[in-house]
Each structure stands twice: as C-alpha cells, then as structure tokens.
Amino acid sequence: MLHRQGAIASHAQQVARSFEFFAPETSSLAVLPLCGVFGFNQAMSTLAAGKPTVLVESYEIEAIARLIGRHRPTTMFGSDDMFARLLDLVPGERPFPSIKWVGWANFNAALADLPERAEARGLKLCGLYGMSEVQALFARQPLDAPIARRKAGGGVPVSPLSHVRVVDGELQCAGPSLMVGYYGNEKATAAALTPDGYVRTGDLAEMDGQGGFTFLSRMGDVLRLSGFLVNPLEIETHIQKLPAIEACTVVALPRPEGVRAVAFVILEAGATLDEAAVIAHCRRGLANYKVPLRVFAVDDFPKTPSPNGFKIQRNRLRDRAESLLSS
C-alpha cells in the first residue's frame, strides 16, 4: 500500500492538533507495534508535536504497567483486552493518574461495559477509527461527548478536508490521508476506490447526525438474516445479559429454511449451559429472525493475533457450527 510522504506528515500534524498533543506535558506510550498503522500513526503524531514517545519492548501486561508508572504518559492507545488487564492488575481508585484519556478498540463483546468501569476508576476511554487505506487515527469521538457516544468506534474526522458517507450500509472515506493505491495492483486499487475518490472500507457504519459516524462492524462479520443486515453485537450483547454467560460470539449459517444465527458462548466458572433458556431469553428480547437456531458452549473462541489485538476467527466458528448441525 502506498502513501505519499507529505500525506503522512500532514496527517500527523492534523492528529496532533485534534488530539491536543501540542500541550506542554504531552508524552505517549506506544504499545501498539509500529508495523501496524495505529502504532505508526501514534508515533508520527507525537513526534509531529515535538513530544516524546515511549516505545514498548515487551507486550507483557506487567511490563506495560511498569512503564506507565515510570514514564507517566498522558495518552496511549490499545485494545479492550489490554485496558481490562491493566485495570485488573493495578489496584486503586485512580491507578493511572497521568493519563488524560486513551484511545481504544472494542474487539470483545464481553468487555462492552469496560468504558464505564474504567471511567469509575479515572481512566477515560475514547473510540477511534482508522485503517491502512486512510491511515489510523482518521477519526475520533469528541472527548466531551457523553460516554454512550464517546465509547463507540468511529467519530469525527480529524481533518476538516476529510469526508465520510455511508452507502448501502458501508462506510466510505475520502480526504488528504487517503492512500495512493495498492502497490503493483491496479485492479485492487480500482476496486477499492469509487470514481469520485472515496475508499470503500468494508465496514458497516451509520452517520450519527453530529458531524461524524459510528462504526458498527466489519461487513464480513455482519449477519444477513431474513434479508436484513444485523450487527452480531446486538445478539451477543443480549445473550450476555444472562448471568451464566461470560462471552458470546454469533455467526450466520445457511439452512434449508434460510440463513440463521448460531451462538457460541463461554460460560462462567461452574455454570452449565441451558440452551432452551438462552433461546427463550432471545425470543423475549429480539426479533424472531435474530433468535439463534442453536447455542453451543465452548472453552474459548478461536483467535488470531493482529497489530491491534486478538480477533475472533468467525470463519472457524461457522465451520464448527456446520459440523455440529450436520452430525
């Protein structure tokens, strides 16, 4: 993927301005690796403001906690899992007093309430948006917004010259941080870019009516049930309201009667799965076409590492659901 040097430098300046990195006390802890755009753009933006960045050699949570205590950064970015583990590790009402706010990404539906729990202990979480094609830190939720809005992925583009729109549910982005194209692959570049210069992100989103947008899910993770696009998080969050359920992931599976949802759950220690009770709970709170056909208990979800944290391999869960329903 190709980006112009000027576009990288200009974007770093815009992020530094929007994120208030020019404040005298600013320093950042760069936990995310520089091989990914979130780590790279964080480092570039801090440098653009002329402020120090602490690079992490070990991604062990204990080492990260020690670096926070030693260097007292004012900001950092990371995944929900990382911040949950930090809060579990470090005691006290305000375990990280130097940090003004942190940018986060929500990969685990079981941690959907993390922003509220973190804020109760003085750690302010704020949703971000970015991808390699438009660079990371492309958008950020307003820091003064209510927590219900601020914790969502997405936000307002940091550059006044950037634009976003939603077409058939898909987020499209344009602006000065946009890529030149995919190196050596003109066909892929043409497929990714619209004739009027927007990149097709492959993300499901909705405009928020306040100058920004809300990221909902990857389009590949969206369930198409009874002809409707359904964010799996809606079903997962509803199932996780049950006390025995620690975590949930939902996939879609074609069946003779149509595409149906199938849920995989991780149970609390000592709990047993009452599948009928879970399905009845869904019937009471969800539209009929969103109710899972089956619910299966697993010890853990298959995951794969990424530069921004671990991601659940939904394709493997779909294969497992197919095997279980065929047996």
PyMOL commands that set and color helices and strands:
alter all, ss='L'
color gray80, all
select helices_A, chain A and resi 5-18+37-48+61-71+80-89+109-111+114-119+147-150+186-192+219-221+232-239+275-285+288-290+314-326
alter helices_A, ss='H'
color red, helices_A
select strands_A, chain A and resi 28-30+53-55+75-79+101-105+125-131+135-140+154-157+163-167+170-174+199-207+213-218+223-225+228-230+245-255+258-267+294-297+303-306+309-312
alter strands_A, ss='S'
color yellow, strands_A
deselect
rebuild
show_as cartoon
